Amino acid sequence: MGFLKANAGKLGLVAVLLVAAIAFLAFGGGGKPSRSGKSQFVCVATGEIFWLERKPRIPPAENPDTGQRTLVPCHENEDGTVSVSSRVRSVVKQLDDEGVNQYVDPETLVVRAAP
């Protein structure tokens, strides 16, 4: 019992810090911003990543900055690289044949880093 009396202040401080840490993590502290309701696209001409509202789109989608149809859906891999889905391989190949694609390897579908 003497231990608890002598260390009551320390135990109280630990409890407060633990509750604060749990609240921080539970209510959005740290981590990436929420992207719910959005899909990730890469511009094959510029390498820029866009997060667009989820809605039906036929790739390539329109780049909001240029108005050109150069966006294809992509995702981040566990190793930090970004890849394009194999479902749009033919679109990437077409954009590559047209000379528009500068950032997506048409064979591996890995996105090269923009300068």
Summary of the structure (lengths in Angstrom):
residues: 115
radius of gyration: 23.3
end to end distance: 64.1
largest distance: 79.8
contacts: 270
relative contact order: 0.14
helix: 31%
strand: 23%
